[in-house]
């Protein structure tokens, strides 16, 4: 959707430490591998990502984490773009 930015939430393995250098390295890797418009504009390292009992990522929980609260309009836009 126009006006939205892509952001990646990444859970690092035990051998990695969050750093600006690692973010830059990930961006360089993604730029070399995928189309420019698919490269996230932001990268955030998190300790875990909540999943359902079927191991699916709970996307609404990510929105609440990012924005503090979510409106029904935001939820509808997010659901519409993520289900494609």
C-alpha positions as CSV (number, residue, x, y, z in Angstrom):
1,X,0.0,0.0,0.0
2,X,1.1,3.5,-0.7
3,X,2.4,5.4,2.3
4,X,3.4,2.3,4.3
5,X,7.0,1.3,5.1
6,X,8.3,-2.2,5.4
7,X,10.0,-3.0,8.7
8,X,11.7,-6.3,9.6
9,X,11.6,-7.7,13.1
10,X,14.5,-10.1,13.6
11,X,15.2,-12.6,16.3
12,X,19.0,-13.1,16.5
13,X,20.7,-16.4,17.2
14,X,22.8,-16.8,20.4
15,X,26.0,-16.1,18.5
16,X,24.9,-12.6,17.2
17,X,24.7,-9.3,19.0
18,X,22.5,-6.5,17.8
19,X,24.5,-3.7,16.2
20,X,24.3,-1.0,13.6
21,X,27.0,-2.9,11.6
22,X,24.8,-6.0,11.6
23,X,21.8,-4.0,10.4
24,X,23.9,-2.5,7.6
25,X,25.2,-6.0,6.6
26,X,21.6,-7.3,6.5
27,X,20.5,-4.4,4.3
28,X,23.4,-4.9,1.9
29,X,22.6,-8.6,1.7
30,X,18.9,-7.9,1.0
31,X,19.7,-5.3,-1.6
32,X,21.8,-7.8,-3.5
33,X,19.2,-10.6,-3.3
34,X,15.7,-9.0,-3.8
35,X,14.1,-6.1,-5.6
36,X,14.6,-2.6,-4.0
37,X,11.0,-2.1,-3.1
38,X,11.0,-5.3,-1.1
39,X,14.0,-4.3,1.1
40,X,12.7,-3.1,4.6
41,X,13.4,0.5,5.4
42,X,13.8,-0.4,9.1
43,X,15.2,-3.4,10.9
44,X,14.6,-4.0,14.6
45,X,16.1,-6.8,16.7
46,X,13.7,-8.4,19.1
47,X,14.1,-11.1,21.7
48,X,11.1,-13.1,20.5
49,X,8.1,-13.0,18.2
50,X,4.8,-14.2,19.5
51,X,3.3,-17.1,17.6
52,X,0.0,-19.0,17.7
53,X,-0.4,-22.6,18.8
54,X,0.0,-23.4,15.1
55,X,3.4,-21.6,14.9
56,X,2.0,-18.7,12.8
57,X,3.3,-15.2,13.6
58,X,0.7,-13.1,15.5
59,X,0.9,-10.0,13.2
60,X,-1.5,-8.0,15.3
61,X,0.8,-8.4,18.3
62,X,3.6,-6.9,16.2
63,X,1.4,-3.9,15.4
64,X,0.6,-3.4,19.1
65,X,4.4,-3.7,19.9
66,X,5.2,-1.1,17.2
67,X,2.5,1.4,17.7
68,X,1.3,0.8,21.2
69,X,-2.3,0.4,20.1
70,X,-4.0,-0.3,16.8
71,X,-7.1,1.0,15.2
72,X,-9.5,-1.1,13.2
73,X,-8.5,0.8,10.1
74,X,-4.8,-0.1,10.6
75,X,-5.7,-3.7,11.3
76,X,-7.8,-3.9,8.1
77,X,-5.0,-2.4,6.0
78,X,-2.4,-4.7,7.6
79,X,-4.5,-7.8,7.1
80,X,-5.3,-6.9,3.5
81,X,-1.6,-6.5,2.6
82,X,-0.3,-9.4,4.6
83,X,-2.7,-12.0,3.2
84,X,-1.5,-11.6,-0.4
